[in-house]
Amino acid sequence: MSIKIISQLTPPAFSVLWEGMEFNFQELMKNVQKMQEQVKRIQEELTHKTVTASSGGGMVNVTVNGRQEVVEIKIDPVCVDSRDIPMLEDLVLAAVNQGLRKSRELMAEEMKQLTGGLPLPFDIT
């Protein structure tokens, strides 16, 4: 594997030959900047998209946005029993965790638009 710098080109069009392929770093940087802008746009859109998860047959409902923020918790008064607080805590915990899972799935689906289905090597949250 050899890398040759092409001396005929000026710095704004700096290119490198790598195993017979030419890479233009200026074009690469434009593409990186475009991708960063797209990621920012998707993150902003995800703030307005929500998923809802429930536990206890719908007695506890949790709404989470695409940024993994819990935005609402609804508890059916039927399941509020001062003698059984641990059961209510378990229901809330289960619904929150399910909501966060759904939110991560939503984010992954949105990011597929940007990456063509390839996973990103970094976390965008």
Secondary structure, 3 states (H helix, E strand, C coil): CCEEECCCCCHHHCEEEECCEEEEHHHHHHHHHHHHHHHHHHHHHHHHCEEEEEECCCCEEEEEECCCCEEEEEECHHHCCCCCHHHHHHHHHHHHHHHHHHHHHHHHHHHHHHHCCCCCCCCCC
